[in-house]
Amino acid sequence: MSLDVLADAPTGDPTAPPKRTGGTWAALRPLLLRLHFYAGLLIAPILFLAATTGLLYAGSWQAEKILYSDELTVARVGEGALPLGAQVEAARAAAPEGKVLAVWPAPDKEATTRVIMESPGLGEGETLTVFVDPYTADVRGQLTTAGDALPLRAWLSEFHSNLQLGEFGRNYSELAASWLWVVALGGLALWIGRRRSRKAHLVLPDRKATGRRRTLSWHGTVGLWAVAGLVVLSATGLTWSRYAGENIGQLQDRLGGATPSVAAALNGAAGGGDEHAGHVMTPGMEMPPPPPTADIGLDRAVAAARAAGVGASLRVTLPAEGKGYVVKEADKQFPVHLDAVAVDPADGRIMDELRFADYPLLAKLTRFGIDLHMGLTFGLANQLALAALAVAVMFLVVWGYRMWWMRRPTKERGLSVGRPQPRGAWRKLPVTLLLPLAALTALVGWFVPMLGISLLVFLAGDVLLGFVAARRAGTPAPQG
């Protein structure tokens, strides 16, 4: 990301490199400068906040390993694990009020088994997880969890996504994700479009520069190195968003890229049809109870899944009414293991299987992007990269505001700040560029609503300020 517009507008600095003249870039650059100015000035605090909360989340993966080590690890590695059924019974005894929904067998020899339960008094999306030593069936602890996130990471995840403000708070993260790619790519274009005495200064800071130019050099080069990661974070963050996320999901479905799921419905329950269809019910007649269903048990269901090639970092969903066992792989580190099968609880037959290799390309890209955003794909290296990007954003914002402050007129009385690129930049664009650019802006603003709405607010505010300034000066107000 680059906020160099806060320093790159005309200042009369004789040491500044000459700008390119003529051509499309000369017409487009002032418009980019003005857009980048307002984005950097008004959206930068939100980006800084998102980076700060994101930094905390990136560190939560390692923090929870330390904080919850008792629950996550066994006291002593044994010679062989007990049957999963025995581990589940130990969890039920420790939390008799809970209803077992799923079981996550220990993924390695030092880890505990997680028994996921529905329990009274928990919030929406929360479950009770009982951690069981697979060698002794001793319960190592109980925690309220959200998905695979333990309490610390679950809280920080909510803090990053909505500042713990619920649905209203999601607007902040969507606004940040909506503008991050605009600021990043706009800053990249402005930085590459500058003339410089040495080509190396495009990718490395100019250590001989001083003052504002030194800050700009660090700002631009760090933004250049970070831009690819920031665009990925922006795109993947939008998939979770409330408004743009819905549009992305609909587009993905229309392009045939929806994430598939394994079919676990038992015979006679597929498609959610009425299992009593064809039977005439007379008034006052009671519905007969469903016939008892045989269950081969958790261990045999897992054995059937392993025999079908599903055996890495398993997550087993227990049968619900009209459905069988669902056994999924959850190893999201590269190379991923995300195959899944549905097992008939009556006889252990594989009813359906889903291989990650068979996912549509868009579904695969979405999976990889989300896991990169969460710090899963490459484990610790991924989390360190996310932390580095978050720190980069924080420095870029600070450098941007510093350059804006350094551009302020020092001879004026009272408090003053740096001025933006003058209005009217859009009028210098050739029609052949203006019309496609306007159409593209409208399309993007519709598809990413928080971007479109905030851009309209910026434009309305800018026009209003222009009229006020023109009225004070007694001249016609410039447009744009």
N, C-alpha and C positions, 0 to 999 in steps of 0.2 A: 504494500500500500504506500502511496505517496501523497503527502499534503503539500507538495512544493509550490502550489499556487499561492499559498500564504506568503511565499517569499518571491515568487517568480513574476509577479505583476510589475509593471514599469515603476522604477524608483529613481531613475537618473543616476544610478551607480555607475561611474566610469569604468569600474573593474569588472562589470558583468559582461559575459561573452555576448557577441552580437547574435541577434535572432535571425532565423531564416526568413527570407522575404519572397513573396510571390507564390503562386500556386495554391492548391487546395489546402495544404497545411497552414499557410499564412492566414487563410480565411477561417479555418476551423479552430486554430489554436486559441484565439481570444474567447471563443464560446466555451471551449474546454476549461480555460482558466477560470472563467466566471462560475461555471457549474462546479468545478472542483473547489473553488473558494467557499461557496455556500455549503457544499457537502462537508468539506473539511471543518468549517467553522461551527456548523450546527449539528452535524451527525457525529463528529469526532468524540464528544463526551460519551455518547451511547456506545460507540465502538470501544472506547477505553474501558467502559464498564463491562462490556461483553468479554473483552480480553482478560480483564481481572478475574471475573467469575470463571472463565474458561481455564485460566491458569490454575485456579484452585481445583477445578474438576480434573484436569490432567494429572495433578498430583494425588488425587484421591485413590487411584488404583493401588499405588504403593502404600499409601497411608492406611488403607483398610486391611492390608496384609499384616501390618504391624499392630494396629488397634484391635483387630479381631483374630489374632493368631490362635487364641485358645479355641475359638469356635471352628476355625478353618483347618486346623491341623490336629493330627492324632498325638497322643502322649508318647506312644511307642509303636513303631511299625511291627506288625505281627507276621506270622508265617502264612496266614491265609484269611481272606475275608469271609465273614458269615453270610448266609443267604440274605438277600435284600428284604425278603419277607420278615425275617427276624429283626432287621434294623428298623423297618417300618413299625413293627409292633412295639419296639422300645420307644419310638417317637410318640406313638399313640398313648402309651402309658405315661409319658412325661407331659403330654398336652392332650388330655382326654376330651377337652371341649372342641378340639379342632377336627376338621374333616380333611383327610388326605386328598390332595389334588394331583400331585406329581412327586416324583422321586428323581433326584440327580445323583446317581452313583458316584462314589469318589473317583475323580479323574486321574489321580496318581496315588502312589503308595503312601504318601504322607498326608493326604487330604481326607477330610470327613465326607460322609454322605449327607446330602441335604434332603430333608423331607419337607415338602411345601404343603402348607395347610391353609384352609379357609377357617378363620376364627372370628368369633363375635367381637365387636368393638373396634375393629380395624377400619381404616379409611378406605376410600375408593382406590383400587389399584394396589392395595397393600395385602401382603400375606404373612403368615407366621412360618418362619423357617426353623426347623429343629435340626441341629447338627449332631450326627451320630458317628461314633467311632466304628468303622466297618469291621474291626478285628474283635472288639469286645461288646459292641452294642451299647456302650456307655454314651449317654447324652452329654455332649460337650457344651451345649448352650442353646438358647433360643433367642432369635432376633426378629424384629419386624422388618420385612424386606419389600422391595418393589422391583419385580422382575429378578434380575441377578444382582441388583445393587443392594449392598448392606446399608445400614442407617446413615453412615457418613456420606457415602457416595450418592445415595438416594437424595439426601438433603441438598448436597452441592449440585446435583443434576437439576433439581427443581430451581435452585437459586440461579443457575446459569441460564435456564430456559425462561423463567418467569419471575425471578427475584422473590419467590415465595409469595406472589400476589395472585396466584390462580390464573384464570383465563385472561383477565385484564393484563396481567404482567407479560403474557406471551407477545403482546404488541411490541414490547421493547426489543426482544430478541429477533422478531421478524423484521422490524425496522433496521436493526443492525445488519442482518443477513441480506436484506434487500439492497442496502447501499454499499456494502463492503466491496462487492465486485465492481461497482461503478467507480468508486473512489480508487480502487486498486488499479484497474485498467486505464482509467483516466490519468492517474499519476504516472503510470508506465509510459503512456504515449507522450506526456509532457516531458518526462525525463529523457526518453530516447530522442525526442525532437529538439533538444538543446544542442547548440554547438559547443564544443569543448576543445581545449588546446591539445589534450591527449586522449586517445581512445580508451586508454586504461581507466580513466576517471569515470567511464560509464559503469564499470563493475566494481571499482575500488575507490574508496574515499580519497579525495585530494587533501593530503596531510599538510600541504604548504598553504592551503587556503586559510583565510582568517575571517572572523566575524560571521556575518550572515551566510556568506558563501561556504564557509567550512561546515556550518550546520546543514545547509542545503546539500552539500556533498554527501555527508553521512546519511541524511534523510533519504536522498534519492537512491543511493547504492543499496542500503538496507531494504528499502521498498522494492527494488529490482529483484533482489534475491528472495524476497518473501512473497512476491506477487502470485506465483503459481499456487502455493499453499493456501493463500488467502482466498483465491477464487474457488478452490475446491471446498474450503470451509463454508464460503458463502452459498455455493450451490447445494451442498449437502444439508446445510442448516435450513435452507428454504424448503427442503422436502418434509421437514418436521413442522413447518409453520402452519398457521391456522388458515390463512387465505390463499397465499401462493401455493402452499402444500396441497391444498385441494385441487387447484388447477393442474399442478404437476402430476398428481395421482390420476386425474381424469385423462390427461394427455398420454400418460404412460399406458393406461388401460386401452386407449384407442389405438395405440401403436403396437398393441400385443405384448407389452412388456410388464404386465402385472406379475407380482410374485406368486407362484403357484403354491398350493398346499396339498398335503397328502390326504386322500379320501379315507376317512375312518368310520363311515356309517356302516352299520351292520345290515345284513339282508332284511328287506322290509322296512328299513328306516332311511334309506337313501333319499336325498333330496328333501328331507323334512316332510314327506307325505303323511297323510293320515293313515296310521296303521290299522284303523278300523274301517277303512273304505270298503264298501261292498257289503257291510253288515248293517242291517236295518235295526235301528234302536227305537223301541216303542216308548211312549211317554211313561215316566216313572221307573224305567229300567236303569239299573246302575251299571256303570262301566266296569267290566271285569278287570281285576288287577293283571298287569303284564306277567307272563309266565317267567319263572325263575330262569336265570341265565347261568350256564356253567362258566367257571373261570379257572383257567389253567394256572393262574398265579403270576405274580410279578417276575419271579426268577425265570420261569419258562418263557414268558413273553420276551424278556431281555435276551435269553439264549436264542430264541427264534430270530430276533433282530440281528444279533451278532452273526448268526449263520447266513443271514442275507447280506452281510457286508457292512452293517451299520454298527460301529463299535467304538468310535472315538468320542470321548467326552459326552456321554449320553445324558439325555433328559427324557424321562419317561412320564407321559401323562396317563393317569389311570382311566379306565373305562368310565364314561358317563352314560346316561340313559340313551340307548340306541347306538352307541359307539364303542369301538374297540380301543385297545392300547395304541398310543402313538409314541413311537420311539424315534427321537431325533438326535442327530449329532449337533454339537454346539461349539466345535473347535473353529473359531473364526480367525485364528492366526494363519498366516500364509505358510504353506498351501492349506486352504480351508477344507474342513470336513463337515459338510452340512447336509448329508443325505438323511432321508427319513423313510420309515415304513409304518404301516398300520397293521396291527396283529389282531386276529380274531381271538377273543378271550375264551371261546369255547374249545378250540382245538389247536391254537398256535399257528394257524395258517396265515401267511402274508397276504392281506387283502389288497394292499396297494403299496407301491414304493415310488419314491421321488428322489432322483439323483440331482445333485447341484449342477452337474454337467449338462443336464437337460433344461435348466432355467433359461428363459429368454435372455438375450444379451442385455437388454435394459434392466432386467431384474438383477442380473449379476453385477452390473455397474452400480446400481443403487445399493446393493448389499455391500460391495467393496467401499463405496463412498461413505456410507453411514458408519461402517466399522473403522475407517480411517479417521473420521471425525470424532469418534468415541475413544480412539487410542487403542483399538483392539488388534488390528491387522498385523502389526509388527511388534506387539507387546511393548516392552520398556522403550525401545527405540522410537516407536510411534508416539508414545506419551511424552518423551523428551522433545520430539519434533513439534508437538502441539504446544508444549510449554515455551519453546523457542519462538514460535509464531506469535503466541500471546504476548511475550515480552517485547518482540519486535513491534507489534501494534502499539503497545504502550509508549515505547520510545518514539515511534513515528508521530504519534499524536502530540507528545510533548515537544518534539522538535518542530512540528508544524506550527504550534502556538508560539513557540519561541521566535521563529522567523517572522510570524505575523506581528509580534510585538516589536521586533527589531526594525521593521519597516515603518513604524509609526513616525509621523512628522515630529521632530524634536523641537522645532522653533515655535510651534503653536502653543498658545496658552491653554492650560487645563489638560485634562486627560484626553489622550488621542490614541488611536489604534491604526493598524495598517489598512489601506483602502483596497477594495476589490478591483478587478479588471473593469474598465468603464462599460456602461450599458451600450446596447445597440449592436453587440457582436453578431447576432443572428442575421442582421440586415446585410452584412458583408458576405454572406454565403451565397454562392451561385444557386439559382433555382434548381438545377440538376442535382445538387447536393442537399439543399434545404428540404425539398419535398420528401425524398426518401428518408431523410433523417427525422423529419416530423412524424411520418407514418410509423417508423420503427419505434420512436419514443412513445407514441400512443399505444402501440401494440404491447410493448414491454410494460408500460404503466398499467395496462389492463390486466396483463397476465400476472404481474407482481404488484398487487393493489397498494401495499404500503409504500412502495416506491412511487407509484403514480400519484397517490394522494398527497404525500409529503412534497413531491416536486411541484404540484399545483399550489400548495401552500407557500412554498418558497417563491414561486413566480408571482403570486398575488401580493405577497409581502414586499417583494422587490419593486413591483409596479407602484405600490402605494408609497414606498420610500422615495421612488423617483418623482412622483407627483408632488410630494411634500417638499423635496429638495428644489424642484423646478419652481414651485410657487414662491418659495423663499427667495430664489434668485430672480424671479420674474421672467423666466424663459420657458419655452415649451419643454415638456418632459420627454427625455429620450426613452425609447422603448427597448425592453429586453436587456 
